[in-house]
């Protein structure tokens, strides 16, 4: 603490700083010494003296975080918050709530209440003013635009929309159900209508796979042709998945469920066997004979990555090849 700070003020801070909010301390300081420092000045002085508010103490914060408040189960508290919150600073709301109910709210609990009731966009919430309608911000998925003052569904962000979605609808009309807006050049921030197409959601995965393999297209028409070919391939896959097949476990005929068709592969086990915990091993790849990594005998593999013969596996089923080889070597010694 610099020597220019009077000893009386230092002593007063040591005695009174820990209690109440920073605003309570400022008011009390002004009443005691006749002048009012800024919050920053008071914080700096307290820090240099090694002081902190009780509500900032790790032990106190731990106890406060253990207090679970489910707003849906506390109608009286929720009603009080709706009446008294008003977008005030978190510390003021927490202090008023403590005075009424004897519980210190965390910043997260206040934010959850505001989000649950669609109040998270009020001026002052989160320490910054609400963004105006039309405000844009860049994200990983493209440019988000604020289209409404508040969300229509609490705890959602449906008052924000991607700019390339808006641009597509203005140029080409509404996006059909089950479709997504796709950027031909891969840049969702490029909102040129000629760069935007709507394709089925399932087709998008097949198109992304082509792009990952290095495929490119020069124009919107060329991309639409590729998307049509991929849509046809997806439709053929769906049709083949509906053909009844024989279960590899019990031998009964079955057709894939809609849930199984989502993943594109061919299921070899019927739903009844899956429900009973039985599964087909299927084709595990190259099963050419190989040399056992433990005993050195040649054996036919039952799966691609098998390194031990059946006899060695039977002796130590829970060991790796290296571990079993080392244990058996030590046993011989």
Secondary structure as UniProt FT lines:
FT   TURN            3..4
FT   HELIX           7..16
FT   TURN            17..18
FT   HELIX           22..33
FT   HELIX           39..48
FT   TURN            49..50
FT   HELIX           54..56
FT   HELIX           58..65
FT   HELIX           71..73
FT   HELIX           75..84
FT   TURN            86..87
FT   HELIX           90..101
FT   HELIX           107..116
FT   TURN            117..118
FT   TURN            120..121
FT   TURN            123..124
FT   HELIX           125..127
FT   TURN            133..134
FT   STRAND          136..139
FT   TURN            140..141
FT   STRAND          142..146
FT   TURN            154..155
FT   TURN            158..159
FT   STRAND          160..162
FT   HELIX           163..172
FT   TURN            177..178
FT   STRAND          179..183
FT   TURN            184..185
FT   TURN            188..189
FT   HELIX           193..195
FT   STRAND          196..200
FT   HELIX           201..212
FT   TURN            213..214
FT   HELIX           220..241
FT   STRAND          245..246
FT   TURN            248..250
FT   STRAND          253..254
FT   HELIX           258..261
FT   TURN            262..263
FT   HELIX           271..275
FT   TURN            276..277
FT   STRAND          290..291
FT   TURN            293..295
FT   STRAND          298..299
FT   TURN            304..305
FT   HELIX           310..315
FT   TURN            317..318
FT   HELIX           321..332
//
